[in-house]
Amino acid sequence: MKESKITNWKKLFLSLVLVNAIIAIGIILFVFLPAPGAELPEKVFLEDEAGAEFTVQSSKENLNELVNAYIDKLPQPSNIQYAVKLDEEVNLMGAVEAFSTEVPVNITFEPIVQENGDIVLQAKSMSLGLLRLPEDRILQYVNSRVETPEWITIDPKEEQIYIALTQMELRSNFRVRAQQIDLENDNISFRIKIPNKTLGL
């Protein structure tokens, strides 16, 4: 009877050691292996399409409200909540649930308008609770937890989010491209294109 108990104890101990070793190896691989890159969408130039264009001015407050209203309509994972706040930079703030505890996530981006009107959000600072992870790993973690539309690409390797604004589908068939995003001076403008085919021309 005693030998049987000792054997079971040894089996449980070895199982625990094995599980801990697997977790440790997994963490080491996650932290030290290079982050995978992402394939960015091919750039679309709206100037190539016939139609009328209009300039729309916005403010940080209005754009912030629009972005978060859009986020609220996206499928939300049960273990993560997030929102965007625009001040002098773009701030992605949220929390992920890990081991029954909420871990805060904060990423600060600089918005860079591309020549075709798409937007690159270049990460400037990141934090995942008190964990000292490489910054590309935080974006990789967010990418694995957040479902994004096809025109948004999270690229952990380059520490950026590529927003293919020109490929965003709107119900009206209007097309959008960014013209200027100067958050510090609250100077934000977009070009709205109405393709001729939308008007039957």
Sequence and secondary structure as in RCSB ss.txt:
>XXXX:A:sequence
MKESKITNWKKLFLSLVLVNAIIAIGIILFVFLPAPGAELPEKVFLEDEAGAEFTVQSSKENLNELVNAYIDKLP
QPSNIQYAVKLDEEVNLMGAVEAFSTEVPVNITFEPIVQENGDIVLQAKSMSLGLLRLPEDRILQYVNSRVETPE
WITIDPKEEQIYIALTQMELRSNFRVRAQQIDLENDNISFRIKIPNKTLGL
>XXXX:A:secstr
 HHHHHHHHHHHHHHHHHHHHHHHHHHHHHHHS            GGGS EEEEEEEE HHHHHHHHHHHHHHS 
  TTEEEEEEESSSEEEEEEEEETTEEEEEEEEEEEEE TTS EEEEEEEEEETTB   HHHHHHHHHHH    T
TEEEETTTTEEEE GGG   TT  EEEEEEEETTTTEEEEEEEEEGGGGT 
